[in-house]
């Protein structure tokens, strides 16, 4: 049971939980130094003491009151430069105010313990960062954590915080969650403001949580979306219509992902869900739109063009090469891409009226080793695979979640897609699936 819930006994004082987390962060044998690029121990202690006083007085700011939360390095905090995982932004002008999501978290009583590491400019699914060090995967420290919210997922898995706030442009909450064995949620883009978060793609960026449970993700999501608290009651799985996309989403699965996905789908079938194979040519249409470069790549090039000219030698070469691909798309072709994307998103929304959710593996592969991605020849195909399934949700403007799949071997994620705006229903379905998979493990 999550300790920061307001119902029931206050089983451990918040300040003690914070000190436990800070001790793990500072453990020289742990990942804290690579996970956190900035720590706020003194302000966090003051916030924890204030939350403890509220609990003793019988008051609360809501279900997130007293939660120990981290934020990705790309969120504005007043008085600080926003680095976005890059040395080139360390000397940027300090932010004049907290990002709206940071303000909302603080107002809800969340204790922000620090800023977490990330892929530079949020632009890989691998999660490596040559400037500040790469947080190591909790399941195998020789493997990458996934990105771009790399430090966020490791922080949750290693109990260096209770909830981590990341961003998701092509899978950046769901990929690291899947590879590290935790839950990652991508909301419908419009629900949570991205202002005050250093952009990768103005079209595709979204802000979402990573946590140990669906319930914790739902709690943080409601706060960031400025929605009232709500009861996450799992839906009845029997009779739900789950589509299993065939073709591309199921290609090139490694043995661990293939085995865990088959077992998870079998559990859903035994629970009475109505599973059906579905062919979605829209996935191929998306690939055609992105054939020269993705929308995110084009928009990243527009944003970073001058920076690459002036300080390109200071940027991770894998990131720089990806951004430069955006130069191949003209302004007219970019506008055409956006128009085609909008039409395809409408078509996907219509197609999904036949299903409660789509079910597919979050990533086709488990976490690669650090050595696997140390060269361009190793990095490029693995980064492409890690992003392949998750980026569908961003392109088609859906909400999505990744849940840990049970079984032996390295972590892998089961992903659910639902229509834009059906976030709460998706979270209720995810809570039911989470419960099913844990009971069947």
N, C-alpha and C positions, 0 to 999 in steps of 0.2 A: 504494500500500500504506500502511495506517495506521501511523504511526511508533511508536505506543505498543504495538504487538503485542510479545509476549514472545518469539515464535519468530523466529529469524534475527538478522541483524546489527543492533545498536543504532546506526542510521545517523546520528542527530543527537541530541545530548544534550538531555535534557528541559529543563534550564534555558534553553538557547538557544531551544527552541521556545516556552517561556513568554515569554521576552523579546521574541520576534517578535510574539506575540499582544498583549502589553502595548503594544508600539510601535504596532501597528495600532489598538488601542483608544484610544490617546492622540493619534492623528493628528487634528489639528483639521479636516482635510478629510474625515474619515471619520465613521462613525455611532457611534463608541464612547461619546460623551457622552450620546446618546439611548438606546443599547442597554443600558448598565450604570447602574443606580441606586446600586450599591455595588460597590466594588472592594476586593480583598484582596491587594494586590501583595506585601506583605512576608511574610505567611503562605504565600502561593502560592510565593514564591521558596524559602522554607525547605522546603516540601513537595517542590518540584522537586529541590532539592539532595539531600534524603534519598532520593528515588527514584533519582537518578543514582548515589548510593553503593550502593544495592541492586543496580543493574544491574552496576556495576563488580565487586561482590562475587559476582556470579552468583546472586543471590537475587531473588525477586519476590513481590509480594502477589497476583498474578493478572493476567489479561489487561487489566484496567483500570488497572493500576499505571502512573503517569506520564501518564495522559490528562488533558488540560486541559479542565475541565468548568465550566459555568456552571449556576446554579440560578435558577429563577423567583423573583420578588420575594415570593411568598407562602409560601415555606418558612421555617420557624423556624430561626434560627441563635442559639445561646446568647448572651445579653447584648444582643441587638438587638430593637428593635420590628419586628414583621412588618407591612409597609405594605400589601401586596397592591395596589400601584399607586395608593394613595389617600392624599391629604394628611390625611384624617381619622384615619388610623391611625399617623401619624408620632409621636404622643405616647402611643401605647399602651404598656402595661407590657412590658418586655423579655422575650423568651423565656427560660425557665429551662434549656432544653436544645435541642440540635439535633433537627430532625425525624428520625425513624427512617431515611428514605431518605438524608438528609445524613450521618448516622452511618455507614451502610453504604457510601456512596461514599468517605468518608474512610478507613474501615477497609480498603477495597480498593485504596487508594493513589491515588485520584483527586485531582487538584489543583484545588481549587475557587477559581476566579479572581474570581468576583463574582456578584452578583444582577442578573438581567435584567429589563428593563421589561416591562409587560403592560397589557392593558385593565384599568381600575379594577375591582376585585373579580372579575376574570376573566369579565366578563359581556358581551363582544361578540366576534363573529367577525371584526370589522374590524381591531382592534388599535390603534385610535387612543387616545391618552392626552393630554388637554389640560393635565394638571398637570405632567408631566415631559417632555413632547415625545413625538412619535410616531417610532419608528425607521423609516427610509425603506427601501422595498423595494429590494433589491440589483439587480433587473433593470431598474428604472426608479424613480429617487429621487422622482418626483412621485406615486408610488403607495403605497398602504398595504401593510403587511407581512402582514396577516391576524392574527387573534387567537384566543384571548386571549394565547397565548405569543408575543407579537410580537417582543420583544427576543431571545428564544431562537433563533428561526429566522434572524433577521438575523445574530446572532452566529455561527452555523454557516456561513451562506452567505458572510459577509465574513471568515471565518477569525479571528474574535475569540475563539473557543474551538474545541474539537474535538467535544465532545458537549454538548448543552444539555438540561437537565431541565425539563420543563414539566408542566402538568396538562391533562386533557382531560375536559370535562364534556359538551360537545356538538360537539367537534371541535377543541379548542384546541391540540392538537399538530399535527393533520393539516391544518387549514386554513392556518396560516402556513407549514408545510412545503410544501404544494402551491403556494402563491402565491410562495414564495421559491426553489423549485427544489431542495429537499432532501427527506430522508426523515423522516416522522413516524409514531410508533408509539403506539397506544392498546392497552394490555394488557387482559386480563380484569380487571375491577375488583378482585376478591378477592385477586389475586396480590401487589399492591404496597400497603403501608400508606399511608393518606392522613393518618394522625395527624401533627400538626405542619405540615400544609399548610392555610392559611387557606381555609375551605370556601366553595364556591358552592352545591353541592347534595350533601348527605350521601348521597343515593341514587345519584347519577350520577357523582360525581367519580372520576377515576382519575389515576394518575401515570405519565407516559411520557416517553421520550427523543426528541430531534430530532438528527439527525446527517447526515453526507454519505453514509453507506452503511447498508444493512440490517445488515451485520455489526457496525458500531459500535452501532446501536440494540440489537441482540441482546445484546451484551456488557454494556451499561449496564443493560438490563432484567434480566438474570440477577442482577446485583449487587443491584439494588434489591429484587428479589423474594427475596433470600437463597437463591438457587439456585446450585449449583455451575457452574463453567465447562463449556461444551459446544461441540462442533464444529458450526458452522453449515454443513452440507453441503447445497447446493441439491438439491431434488427433481428428478426427471425430469418435465418438463412434459407430455410425450406421454401422453395418456390421462387427465390430470386433468380433473375435471368442474367447469367454471366456469359459473355461472349469471349471466346479464346481466339485471338487473331492468329491466322495461319500465315505461312510464308515468311517474310522478312523477320518479324519479331522472334521467330523460333529457329532461325538459322544460326549455325555456328555456336550453339550452346556447348560449353565445356561439360564434362561428365558430372561435376558436382551440381551445377545449375540445372542440368537436364534431369538428374535424379530427384533433386529437391522439388523442382517445379512439378514433375509428374506426381510425386507423393502429395504435394499440397493440393493439386487439382483433384486427386482421388479423394482427399478428405472433404473437399467441398461437395463432391458428388455424393459421398456417403451421408453428408448432412442434409441432402435433399435439394441443393441448389440445382437449377436447370441450366446445365452447361451445354453450349453449342459452339462448334467451330464456325468462325466467321472470316470471310475473305473481304479485305478492305483495300480496294484499288487506290483509295485516297492516300495510302502510305506511299505508293509509287508516284502519285501526283506530287506529293511533297518533295520527294527526291528530285523530281524534274525541276521544281522551282529552285531548289538549292544546288543545282548541278554545277554551277560555276563557283559559287560561294554561298554560305548561309546568310540569312538576314542578320544574325548576330555578328558575323564576320564583317559584313559591309558596315554596320553601324559602329563596330569597334574601330574600324579603320577611319571612319569619319571623325571619331572622338580623339584618336591617338595619332593621327597623321603627323601633326607638328611635333609631338613628343618623340616619335620615332626618328624624325629628321635630326632633332636636337640632341636626344639622349638614347637613341636606339641601342647603342652598345651596352647600356646598363640594364636592358630588358632581357629576361629569360629568352634565349634564342628560339626555343620551341614556341613560345608565346608570340614573339615578334614575327616569326614565319607565318603563323596562322593569321595574325592580324593583317599582314601585308597582302594576303589573298583577297581581301576586300577591295583592293585597288583595281581589280579586274572587272568590277561591276560599275557601269555608268549610272548616272543619276536617273536617266530614263528607265533603265532596266531595273533599278532598285524600286522605283515607283511601281513598276509592273509586278515585281515580286510581292510587294505589300498588297496590291489589289488581288492578285491570285491567291495569296494566303488568306485574305478575308473571305473570298468565295469558298475556298476549301474548308475553312473553319465552319462556315454555315452549313456546308454539305455534311461535315462530320457530326455536327449537332443534330441534324436530321437523322442521320444513320443511327445515332445512339439512342434515339427514342425507342428502339426495339429492345434495349438492354438496360438493366440497372447499372451495370459496370462492365468494363473489359478487364480481363485478367491475363497478365503476361509476366515474364521475368523482368525484373528491374534492369538487370544487366545480363548480357549473354555469358559473361565470364566472371570468375572470382577475381579478387585483387591480384594484379600482377606483382612480381617482385620489383624491388628498386632497380635491380640489374636489368630486368626486362625492358624498362622504359628509359634506360640511361643513354640510348642512342636514338637519333631520328628514325632509324629503321625499325626500332622496337617501339618507340613512343607512338608514332603516328597510327599504326593499325589498332593498337590497344586503346588509345584514346578514342578513336572512331567507334570501336565496339562498345566501350563503356557508355558513350553518349547516345548510341543508336536508338534504343527503345525508350529512354526517358524523354528525349527531345520531341517525340510525337505530341506529348501533352502540352508543351509550350507552343509548338507551331499551330496546333488546332485549338488552342485557348481552352483547355480542359483543366479540371482539378485532378490531382493524382496523389497517391500515397504509396510508399514502399514499406512492407512489413518483413521482419526476419522470418525466413523459412526454417523449420526445424530439421534436425538430422545431423549426421556426422559430417565432418569436413569444414572447410572455410565458409564464412557467412555468405549468404546470397539472399536477395530480396524478391518477394512476391509483390507485384505492382497492380494496383487497381486504378483505372481511369473512370471518371464520370463526367457528365456534361457540365459546361460552364454554369456556375451558380448553384450547383447541387452539392456544395462542400459539406454541409452538415449531414446530409444523407450519406455521402461517401464516408464520412468519419464514423457514422453509426454502423455502416456495413463493415468498415475496417475493424471496428471494435469487436464485432461478431466473429470475423475471420481470425483476428488475433487470438481470441479466446479459444476458438476451435483448434487452431494450430498448437497452441500451448497445451491444451488438454490431450491432443493426440500425440504429443512428443514423448 
